[in-house]
Amino acid sequence: MRQKTGYSGVPADGLDPRAILQVCLCHHIRRSSRVLTRLYDAALVPSGLTAGQFTILTAIAALQPLPAPVLREILAMDRTSLNRAINQLKYKKLIGVTPGAGRRASVLGLTPEGAQALGDAGPLWKAAQADATSRLGAGLAGQLLSVLTASARAYCA
């Protein structure tokens, strides 16, 4: 259904699209996410990993062996997106997946190649992290991390 607009182009219910863009938390988080993802992706190019793959490998390395549902919860990813990412990492031989017995979930772990890829990507990530922190300033970067952590906690079970 097409929304009725007033003469000014503002929806008849009085919502001003420009004002919404200025205050919409979702818009600003997604915009910032795209910008930061591009920064980290560019830095990680020599490793052959994307920022998303690096994050998944890091989570697996930190908590392996790691059941897939636990990883999904940690990363707040839907099942389909995570399965697609896991399949890419399996194809690259960076992770191993042990099927769960019966109804138990599959368990994820790094392969030796995955540990090597993560180790090789570490200095690249560190440079991207330093760049992002420098651009924001250490104080603001710390505040942003705190706010984003609180935001995720508020919406994750």
Secondary structure, 3 states (H helix, E strand, C coil): CCCCECCCCCECCCCCHHHHHHHCHHHHHHHHHHHHHHHHHHHHHHHCCCHHHHHHHHHHHHHCCEEHHHHHHHHCCCHHHHHHHHHHHHHCCCEEEECCCCCCCCEEEECHHHHHHHHHHHHHHHHHHHHHHHHHCHHHHHHHHHHHHHHHHHHCC
